[in-house]
Amino acid sequence: MKQTAKRAYGVVLASALALGSLTAATTATAKEFRLGLITPPPHTWTKAAKAFGDELKEASGGKHSVAVFPSRQLGNEAQMIQMLQSGSLDMAFLTIAEVSNRVPDFGAFYAPYLAKDIQSAARILRSDAAKDLLKTLPKKVGVVGVGYGMAGLRQIVSRDEVSSADDLKGKKLRITPFEPIKDFYNAVGVAPTPMPLPAVYDALANGQVDAIDMDVELIIKLKYYDHAKTIVESNHMMFPMVGLVSAKVWKNLSKEERAQISDLMGKHLDGVINTYTELEGPWLAKMNALDVKVIKAGPAFFTSAIADWEKIWGDKAPALKKLREAAQ
């Protein structure tokens, strides 16, 4: 764990130096950092954020603390990135979705079946290829990337009976609003429908959407299966998260503070990866034990959609080749 944290710290320092001004001496002051997320309180990401804050407070002798704002309390991810850029938000645990909207190379993480299983997803996120992408964030987005976490692989929950991808065509399917997943589902033939997490349960219940793209943790914890006739266990896409610090906030931290924050945040981000590698299997077992039809689906289920996605993103996300190598 310590070696992982040290590697994460090295990535952060290399990224920070790209800002130029970050090497200037700074005066350390006590601060309560604000950290935003879109996930609800029971979610693994939110728990990790709170654990990071608790440990930072203890390690700093009470000098620094972290106020965690889950469930989009501070806005959606696009708004939180803007707040990070302005320095009005200190930190965030965000899906890579919004980052990929600004740096298309991050879209490579969403290649269908890039990760063969949850262990493969972990290898990708811990790879040098993934860490190299973090180094581009200070200049391109105005944020410092500390490290990666993830959610489980993606599944499809449908209000209706599903036996093939044809049964999904024309259906309104809830997605996280970002281009790589939208392009994938457009290729499948559904109507991708962006929707924030807090609205998903009711939307599935009242038919505002016909299906949802979701990780197994939230399928179980938020009981999306209550309004489903079919769950497609497809594991078709990994869903990474990135821990970010505002570059404007970062440059005003001392060297020691940067080391402490990156070390502890990196530790808890890596702990998120460990959590999913350990619990994905048990969660899938629970999902398969539900009183809901569960069908298994592999790449062939999506017919030509995967090749269509590759035509769009192969050139837009050149990091894809190196990430594929890391997945092996």
N, C-alpha and C positions, 0 to 999 in steps of 0.2 A: 504493500500500500504506500509506504514512504517513497519507494522508487517511482511509483506512478505519479505521486504528488510532485516529486522533484522534476520529473519530465514535463509535467504540466506547467510548472513554474518556469522552466526553461523556454517553453513555447510562449508564455505570456511576456517574459522579458524581451525576447526577440521581436515580438509584435510591438511592444511598447516603444522600443528603440526606433522603430520605423517612424514614429511620430516626431522624432527630432527633439522637440522641446521637453520630452519626458526625462531627459538626463539632468535637467536643472535641479538644484537643491530645493527642497520644499520644507515647510514647517508643519510638523504633525500636530493636528488638533483633534480633540475628541469629537466623535460623530456617531449619530445613529443613521446608518445607511438604510435606504428604502429599496426593497427588492420586489419586483412585480412578476406575476405569473398569470397564465390563463386557467390553470388547473384548479379544481376544487380542493378544499382542505383535506379530504381523505386520500388524495392522490399521492403517489410515491414522490413526485417532484416537489410538491408542497412540503411534505414531511422532511425531505432532504434540505430544502431551503431553511426551514426552521431549525433543523439540527445544526446546519452550518452557522446560523446566527447565534445559537446558544454557545457553540464552541468558540466562535470568534470573541464573544463577550467574555468568556472565561479566560481565553488565552491572552487577551489584551488587558486583563485585570479590570474589566468593566469600562475601559476607555471607549471601546467601540461596541456597538450593538447593531442588530438588523431587524427592522420592522418589515414583516412579510405581508404582501398584499395579494392573496390568491383570487381566483374566479374573476379575472378582468376588472378588479376594483379600480385599477388605474387606467383602464382602457384596453383596446385590443392590441395585438402585437405590433401592428404598424405604428400605432400611437406610442407604444412603449419604446420602440426604436427611436422615434423622433425625440422622446423625452431623454433617452440616453444620450443622443447626439447633442442635445442642448445642455445636458448636465442637470436637468431638473429631476431625473431619476438616476439613482446610483448604480443599480444592478438589476439583472433580470435573468430568469431561466426561461428561455423561449424555444419553441420549436424551430428547427432550421428552415421551416417553411418561409417565414418572413425574410430571413437572411437570404434565401435563394431567390426571392423576388428582387433583391438588390444586388446580389452577386451570383449570377446564374451558375457558376461552377459548383456551388453547393447543391444544385439540383441533382447532381450525380448520386447523392445519397438515396434518392427516391427511385432509382432505377428498379423496375419490377424484377423481383427475385435476385437482386444484387446479393442479399443475404440469404443463404440456404436455410438457416435456422437461427435461433437467438444467439447461439455461441458465435456463429459467423458474424452476426451484427456487432457483437462485442469486439471481435478482432478488428473489424473495419474501423470502429470508432477509436480504438487504441493505436491505430497504425500511424506510421510517419506520414503517410499520404493525407490522412485526416488532419493531423497536427499542422501540416504545411498550409492547409487551407485557412487555419486560424490566423496565420501570420499576415494574411491579406486584409483582415478586417479593420485595423486602425486607419489605414489610408482610404479604403473603399467605403467604409460605413461609419467610421468615427467611434468605434467601440473596440474594446480589448476582449478577445476570446480566451477564457480561462481553460475551458475543457468541455468535454461532451458528456451527456447522459443519453438516455433513450426511454422510449416506451416500448411496449411489445410490438410484435409484428401485426400487420393490419388484417382485419377480418371484415366481412360484410354481413350486416344484420338486415333482414328484409321482412316487411309486413306480410308479404305474399309468399306463396310457394315458389321455390327456385330449384331447377334441376340443371340448368345450363345458363350460359351468359346471355343467350337469347331472351330468357325470361326477365332480364334486367333492362333490356333495350327500351328506351323512352321513359324509364322510371326516373323520378327525382331522387337523387342519392346525395345525402349530406357529406360534404368534404370539409377539410380545413382549407381555407382560401389561399392556395398558392398554385403557381403555374404547373409544376411537374405532375401533381396529382390530377389537376384539372385536365391536362392533356391526356393522361392515361385513361381517365373515365370517358372523355370525349371519344377516344378511340374504341372503347368498349361499346359505346352507343347509348350511354345513359345521359341524363341531364344533371351534371354536377352542380350541387346547390350549396354554396358556402353558408355556414351557420355556426355561431358561437356555441361552445359546449353547454352553457346553462339552458339553452333553448332546445336542445336535442331531444330530451325525453318527451316533452309535450308535443313537439313536432312529429315525432314518430307515433305518438298516441293518437293524435287527431288527424293524421294523414297529410299533414303539410309536406312531409317527405315520405317516400315509399321505402327507402332503405338508408343505411348509414355505413360509412367507412369508419371503423373503430378498432382500438386495441382491446385485447381480451380482458385486461384489468378493469377497464371501465364498463365493458359489457356485463361483467359480474357485479362490480361494486355499485354501479348506478342502475342496475336492473333493466338495461335496454331490452333484454329478452322478454320483458312483460308484454311487449306489443309486437312480437316477432313470430312468424310461422316458420322461418328458415334462417339459419346462420350458415354462411359459407365460410368454412375454415380453410382459407386460402393462403394465409401467411405471405401475401403477395408483395409486401413492401415493408421496409424497416421505417422507423419513425424517430429520428434523432432529435436530441435537445442540446442546446449550447448555453453555457453559463457566460454571461457578458457583464462587463463593467464599463461604465461611461468613460471614454478616453479623457474627457474634461475632468472627471473626478479622479481618474488614475494619475494624471500628471501632478496633482496636488497632494498625492500621498508620498510619504517617505519611502526609501528603499526597503526598510524593514516592514512597513505596513503592506507594501505590495507583495513582499515575500509571504507574510502571514496570511493575507487574504487569498492569494493564489494557491498556497499550500492547503489551506483548510477548505476552500471552495472546491479545489481539484479533488481532494479526498472524498467529499460528499457527492460530487458528480460521478466519480468512479464507483462510489457505493451504490448509486442508482443503477448503473450497468450491472453490478453484482446482483442487486435485488431482482432485476428482470431475468437474468440468466438462471437464477435459483427458482423463481416463482412462476415463470411462464408455463412450465409443464404442469404444475398443480392447477393453475388457473384454467388451462385448456381442458384438463380432466374435469373440472367443475362445469365448464361450459358444455362438455359432451354429455354430462349427466343431467342436464336440464331437460324439462319436458317440452323441448323444442326440436324440430328436425334440424340436424347438423349434417351438412354434406362436405366431403373433402374435395378440395380443388387444387390442382397444380397449374403450371404455365399453360397447358393445353386448354384449360377451361376458358382462357381469355382469347383464344384463337389468334388473330393477327394483331391484337391491340399492343402486345409487347414490342413487336417489330415496328409498329407505327410510332410508338413512343421513342424508340431508338433513333428513328429517322429525324425526329425533332431535336432530341437532346444529345445525340452523339457528338455533334460539333459544338453545341452551346455549353457543354459541361465536359471539357477535356480531362478533368480529374477522374472521370469514370474508369478509365483503363487502370490507373494505379489502385483505385479502390477495389476493383475486381480482383486484382492480384492479392490485395490484403485480405480478401474474403476467404481465400483458399485455406 
